[in-house]
Amino acid sequence: MITEDRSTPDREDRTVPRFLMMTPIAENGMELLRRAGEVVSGEDVGGGDALADLVASGDYDVVVSALDQKFTAEVLAGARIRGIANYAVGYNNVDVEAATRAGIAVGNTPDVLTDATADIAMLLLLGVARRAVEGERMMREGRFEGWSWDLLVGKDVRGAVLGVAGFGRIGRAVAERALAFGMEVVFAPRPPAHREVSDEELGDLAGRVRQVTWEEMVEQADYLSLHVPLTEDTRHLVDADVIARMKDDAVIVNTARGPVVDEAALVTALREGRLGGAGFDVYEDEPAMAEGLAELSNVMLLPHLGSATEGTRAAMAELTARNAIGMATGGEIPALVNPAVREG
């Protein structure tokens, strides 16, 4: 619920909305914003270092942002904007409670990147299982000397147990893909907490996947794929203690949020042979990686490509733009994270 009036004389006098672009988005989204109002590049007015001053200036109605712009309670305390439209499904870069108190709408891009991200999760899983990174490097370095029975022998996927941590849209899409590869799929819907999921809620997946507790999944999984949001409960969900309870040849795949995994603990386990491998598309201190991670041969590392298809990025851009326009004009916000901001 809006608790104070954040309007300014400058904003009231404007005839069209002003959108502050702290991240570029695909051209179809940019065109929608240009038609709706004035678009200002964040780089032209100080960039990320000036974020607090920019949102407090009263010069902009909505900020279009990426996950690397941090809208903390301190930044939002003086903000005079109507909305923050994230060009991402995640929104852990925004203190949503503080935004709601300030009457600032927060939007994201759910649904449109489900398949693209699920594909990346399976790519990482298969890449690590079949040692594709090592093989590709061998070919590029001219070290392939012909077929050998023991050359880069990997792990079987068919018949292996895939644990899906988090069973929202992306987790379910990964489960569907894994079932097609003949994997046994177990899931925990909201680790580390537990809740029972009915067959009705599972829909087409009922009878094809099996629910377990987080603790059971950690011990059973040959492959563990992470699909949880970043919260205080899921930060370092996979830590040294969890890794110690996993199978020594298990593989961890993370396409969720980097801080869900304690990367330092992961590197130590991989070095000591207490894990079979890992596939990462996100990182704890992105874009940096934990020391030693890049040196390991049994990991596959991608530069946050989960949504990186032309169709997905275009769909994200359109949804981001429509969120921003709705925030600026008082119209519909298709993907509003904090609906309480419009109550009352």
C-alpha positions as CSV (number, residue, x, y, z in Angstrom):
1,M,0.0,0.0,0.0
2,I,1.3,3.5,-0.9
3,T,2.2,5.2,2.4
4,E,3.3,8.6,1.1
5,D,3.0,10.8,-1.9
6,R,6.1,10.5,-4.1
7,S,4.8,12.9,-6.8
8,T,7.0,15.9,-7.7
9,P,6.2,19.2,-9.5
10,D,8.5,18.1,-12.3
11,R,6.7,14.8,-12.8
12,E,3.3,16.3,-12.6
13,D,4.2,18.8,-15.3
14,R,5.4,16.2,-17.7
15,T,3.1,15.3,-20.5
16,V,4.8,11.9,-21.3
17,P,6.5,9.4,-18.9
18,R,10.3,9.3,-18.6
19,F,12.0,5.9,-18.5
20,L,15.5,5.5,-17.1
21,M,17.3,2.6,-18.8
22,M,19.8,1.2,-16.4
23,T,20.2,-1.8,-18.8
24,P,19.6,-2.1,-22.5
25,I,16.8,-4.4,-23.6
26,A,15.9,-5.9,-27.0
27,E,14.8,-3.4,-29.6
28,N,11.1,-4.5,-29.6
29,G,10.9,-3.4,-26.0
30,M,12.8,-0.2,-26.6
31,E,10.4,0.7,-29.4
32,L,7.4,0.2,-27.1
33,L,9.0,2.5,-24.5
34,R,9.8,5.2,-27.1
35,R,6.2,5.2,-28.3
36,A,5.0,5.6,-24.7
37,G,7.4,8.3,-23.6
38,E,10.9,9.6,-23.3
39,V,13.8,7.1,-22.9
40,V,17.0,8.1,-21.1
41,S,20.1,5.9,-21.1
42,G,21.5,5.5,-17.6
43,E,25.0,5.6,-18.9
44,D,24.4,9.1,-20.1
45,V,23.4,10.4,-16.7
46,G,26.0,8.8,-14.4
47,G,25.4,5.1,-14.6
48,G,25.1,2.7,-11.7
49,D,27.2,4.8,-9.4
50,A,24.6,7.5,-9.5
51,L,21.6,5.2,-9.0
52,A,20.5,6.6,-5.7
53,D,20.7,10.2,-6.9
54,L,18.9,9.4,-10.2
55,V,15.9,7.7,-8.5
56,A,15.7,10.5,-6.0
57,S,15.8,13.3,-8.6
58,G,12.2,13.2,-9.6
59,D,13.3,13.2,-13.2
60,Y,12.1,9.7,-14.0
61,D,8.9,7.8,-13.6
62,V,10.2,4.2,-14.0
63,V,13.6,2.6,-13.9
64,V,14.3,-0.3,-16.2
65,S,16.9,-2.4,-14.5
66,A,18.9,-5.6,-14.5
67,L,20.0,-7.7,-11.5
68,D,23.2,-5.8,-11.0
69,Q,21.4,-2.7,-10.0
70,K,20.8,-2.9,-6.2
71,F,17.7,-1.1,-5.0
72,T,18.3,-1.3,-1.3
73,A,16.2,0.2,1.5
74,E,18.7,3.0,1.6
75,V,18.4,3.7,-2.1
76,L,14.6,3.5,-2.0
77,A,14.3,5.7,1.0
78,G,14.7,8.9,-1.0
79,A,13.3,7.5,-4.3
80,R,10.7,9.5,-6.3
81,I,9.8,7.0,-9.0
82,R,6.6,5.0,-9.7
83,G,8.2,1.7,-10.6
84,I,11.2,-0.6,-11.1
85,A,10.8,-2.9,-14.2
86,N,13.4,-5.7,-14.0
87,Y,14.6,-7.2,-17.2
88,A,14.8,-10.6,-15.5
89,V,12.6,-13.1,-13.8
90,G,14.5,-12.6,-10.6
91,Y,14.1,-9.5,-8.4
92,N,16.5,-10.2,-5.5
93,N,18.2,-7.0,-6.4
94,V,15.2,-5.1,-5.0
95,D,14.2,-4.7,-1.4
96,V,10.5,-5.4,-2.3
97,E,9.2,-4.5,1.2
98,A,10.9,-1.1,1.1
99,A,9.6,-0.5,-2.4
100,T,6.1,-1.3,-1.4
101,R,6.3,1.0,1.7
102,A,7.4,3.7,-0.7
103,G,4.6,3.1,-3.2
104,I,7.0,1.8,-5.8
105,A,5.8,-1.0,-8.1
106,V,8.2,-3.8,-8.9
107,G,7.9,-5.9,-12.1
108,N,9.7,-8.9,-13.5
109,T,9.5,-11.3,-16.4
110,P,8.2,-14.7,-15.3
111,D,7.0,-17.5,-17.7
112,V,8.7,-16.3,-20.8
113,L,12.1,-17.8,-20.1
114,T,11.1,-21.2,-18.7
115,D,12.0,-23.3,-21.7
116,A,15.3,-21.5,-22.5
117,T,16.5,-21.8,-18.9
118,A,15.4,-25.5,-18.7
119,D,17.4,-26.2,-21.9
120,I,20.5,-24.6,-20.3
121,A,20.1,-26.8,-17.2
122,M,20.0,-29.9,-19.3
123,L,22.9,-28.7,-21.4
124,L,25.0,-28.3,-18.3
125,L,23.9,-31.6,-16.9
126,L,24.7,-33.5,-20.1
127,G,27.9,-31.5,-20.7
128,V,29.3,-32.5,-17.3
129,A,28.0,-36.0,-17.5
130,R,29.6,-36.7,-20.9
131,R,32.8,-34.6,-20.2
132,A,32.0,-32.4,-23.2
133,V,34.1,-29.5,-22.0
134,E,37.2,-31.6,-21.7
135,G,36.6,-33.2,-25.1
136,E,36.1,-29.8,-26.8
137,R,39.3,-28.5,-25.2
138,M,41.1,-31.6,-26.4
139,M,40.0,-31.0,-30.0
140,R,40.9,-27.3,-30.0
141,E,44.3,-28.0,-28.6
142,G,45.1,-30.8,-31.1
143,R,45.4,-33.5,-28.5
144,F,43.0,-36.0,-30.0
145,E,44.9,-39.0,-31.3
146,G,42.0,-41.3,-32.2
147,W,39.4,-43.4,-30.5
148,S,40.3,-45.2,-27.3
149,W,38.1,-47.4,-25.1
150,D,39.0,-45.3,-22.0
151,L,39.0,-41.8,-23.6
152,L,36.9,-39.3,-21.5
153,V,34.5,-42.0,-20.2
154,G,31.6,-40.1,-18.6
155,K,28.5,-40.9,-16.5
156,D,25.3,-42.5,-17.6
157,V,22.2,-40.3,-17.6
158,R,19.5,-42.9,-18.3
159,G,18.4,-44.5,-15.0
160,A,20.2,-41.9,-12.9
161,V,18.4,-39.9,-10.2
162,L,17.8,-36.2,-10.9
163,G,16.9,-34.2,-7.9
164,V,15.0,-31.0,-8.7
165,A,15.3,-28.4,-5.9
166,G,12.4,-26.0,-6.4
167,F,9.5,-27.2,-8.5
168,G,8.1,-24.1,-10.2
169,R,7.8,-23.6,-13.9
170,I,11.5,-24.0,-14.7
171,G,12.0,-27.0,-12.3
172,R,9.0,-28.7,-13.9
173,A,10.3,-28.0,-17.4
174,V,13.7,-29.6,-16.4
175,A,11.8,-32.6,-15.0
176,E,10.0,-33.1,-18.3
177,R,13.3,-33.0,-20.2
178,A,15.0,-35.4,-17.8
179,L,12.1,-37.9,-18.0
180,A,12.6,-37.9,-21.8
181,F,16.2,-38.9,-21.2
182,G,15.1,-41.8,-19.0
183,M,16.1,-40.3,-15.7
184,E,14.3,-40.9,-12.4
185,V,13.1,-37.5,-11.1
186,V,12.6,-36.6,-7.5
187,F,11.7,-33.2,-6.3
188,A,11.5,-30.9,-3.3
189,P,9.2,-28.0,-4.0
190,R,10.5,-25.4,-1.5
191,P,13.8,-26.5,0.0
192,P,15.0,-26.3,2.7
193,A,11.4,-26.2,3.9
194,H,8.9,-29.0,3.0
195,R,5.3,-29.0,1.8
196,E,3.2,-31.7,0.3
197,V,2.3,-31.4,-3.4
198,S,-0.9,-33.1,-4.5
199,D,-1.3,-35.1,-7.7
200,E,-3.8,-32.5,-8.8
201,E,-1.1,-29.8,-8.5
202,L,1.4,-31.9,-10.4
203,G,-0.9,-32.4,-13.3
204,D,0.7,-34.3,-16.1
205,L,3.7,-35.0,-14.0
206,A,1.7,-37.0,-11.4
207,G,2.9,-40.5,-11.1
208,R,6.0,-39.7,-13.2
209,V,8.0,-37.8,-10.5
210,R,8.4,-38.5,-6.8
211,Q,8.4,-36.0,-4.0
212,V,11.1,-36.2,-1.3
213,T,12.4,-34.0,1.5
214,W,15.4,-31.8,0.8
215,E,17.4,-34.0,3.1
216,E,16.4,-37.1,1.2
217,M,17.1,-35.5,-2.1
218,V,20.6,-34.5,-1.1
219,E,21.5,-38.1,-0.3
220,Q,19.7,-39.7,-3.3
221,A,20.5,-37.5,-6.2
222,D,23.1,-38.5,-8.8
223,Y,22.4,-35.0,-10.3
224,L,21.1,-32.1,-8.4
225,S,19.5,-29.2,-10.4
226,L,18.7,-26.0,-8.5
227,H,15.7,-23.9,-9.3
228,V,14.9,-21.9,-6.2
229,P,14.7,-18.1,-5.8
230,L,17.3,-16.4,-3.7
231,T,16.0,-15.7,-0.2
232,E,17.6,-15.8,3.2
233,D,16.5,-19.4,3.5
234,T,18.1,-20.4,0.2
235,R,21.3,-18.4,0.4
236,H,24.0,-21.1,0.6
237,L,21.3,-23.8,0.4
238,V,24.1,-26.0,-0.9
239,D,26.9,-25.5,1.6
240,A,29.8,-27.7,2.9
241,D,27.4,-29.7,5.1
242,V,25.0,-30.5,2.3
243,I,27.9,-31.4,-0.1
244,A,29.3,-33.7,2.6
245,R,26.0,-35.7,2.5
246,M,25.9,-36.0,-1.3
247,K,27.3,-38.9,-3.3
248,D,30.9,-38.6,-4.1
249,D,30.2,-38.7,-7.8
250,A,27.1,-36.5,-7.8
251,V,26.9,-33.5,-10.1
252,I,25.4,-30.1,-9.1
253,V,23.8,-27.8,-11.7
254,N,22.9,-24.2,-10.9
255,T,20.8,-22.1,-13.2
256,A,19.0,-20.3,-10.4
257,R,21.0,-17.7,-8.5
258,G,24.7,-17.8,-7.7
259,P,24.5,-17.4,-3.9
260,V,22.4,-20.5,-3.6
261,V,25.7,-22.4,-3.7
262,D,28.7,-21.8,-1.4
263,E,31.2,-21.7,-4.3
264,A,34.2,-22.0,-2.0
265,A,32.9,-25.1,-0.4
266,L,32.1,-26.5,-3.8
267,V,35.6,-25.9,-5.1
268,T,37.1,-27.6,-2.1
269,A,34.9,-30.7,-2.5
270,L,35.6,-30.9,-6.2
271,R,39.4,-30.6,-5.6
272,E,39.2,-33.4,-3.0
273,G,37.2,-35.7,-5.2
274,R,34.0,-35.5,-3.0
275,L,31.8,-34.5,-5.9
276,G,31.7,-35.7,-9.5
277,G,31.3,-32.3,-11.1
278,A,29.3,-29.1,-11.5
279,G,27.6,-27.0,-14.2
280,F,27.1,-23.3,-13.5
281,D,25.3,-20.6,-15.4
282,V,25.2,-18.2,-12.4
283,Y,27.8,-17.3,-9.8
284,E,27.9,-16.2,-6.2
285,D,29.8,-12.9,-6.9
286,E,28.8,-12.6,-10.5
287,P,30.6,-11.9,-12.8
288,A,33.5,-13.1,-10.7
289,M,33.9,-16.8,-9.9
290,A,35.3,-18.4,-6.7
291,E,39.0,-18.9,-6.8
292,G,40.0,-22.1,-8.4
293,L,36.6,-22.9,-10.0
294,A,37.8,-22.1,-13.6
295,E,40.8,-24.4,-13.1
296,L,38.8,-27.5,-12.5
297,S,38.3,-29.9,-15.5
298,N,35.1,-31.4,-14.2
299,V,33.0,-28.3,-14.3
300,M,31.1,-26.6,-17.2
301,L,30.8,-22.8,-16.9
302,L,28.5,-20.6,-18.9
303,P,28.2,-16.8,-18.7
304,H,24.6,-16.5,-17.5
305,L,23.0,-17.7,-20.8
306,G,19.8,-19.0,-19.3
307,S,17.5,-16.7,-21.2
308,A,19.8,-16.0,-24.1
309,T,17.7,-16.9,-27.1
310,E,16.4,-14.4,-29.6
311,G,12.8,-15.2,-28.9
312,T,13.1,-15.3,-25.2
313,R,15.0,-12.0,-24.9
314,A,12.4,-10.4,-27.2
315,A,9.6,-11.7,-25.0
316,M,11.3,-10.5,-21.9
317,A,11.8,-7.1,-23.5
318,E,8.1,-6.8,-24.4
319,L,7.0,-7.8,-20.9
320,T,9.5,-5.4,-19.3
321,A,8.3,-2.6,-21.4
322,R,4.6,-3.3,-20.7
323,N,5.4,-3.4,-17.0
324,A,7.2,-0.1,-17.2
325,I,4.4,1.6,-19.2
326,G,1.7,0.3,-16.8
327,M,3.7,1.6,-13.9
328,A,4.2,5.0,-15.5
329,T,0.6,5.5,-16.6
330,G,-1.3,3.8,-13.9
331,G,-2.4,1.1,-16.3
332,E,-2.1,-2.7,-16.2
333,I,1.2,-4.1,-15.0
334,P,1.3,-7.6,-16.5
335,A,3.9,-9.0,-14.0
336,L,3.6,-7.1,-10.8
337,V,5.7,-8.5,-7.9
338,N,4.2,-6.5,-5.1
339,P,0.4,-6.1,-5.8
340,A,0.0,-4.5,-2.4
341,V,1.4,-1.4,-3.8
342,R,-1.9,-0.8,-5.7
343,E,-4.2,-1.7,-2.8
344,G,-6.0,1.0,-0.8
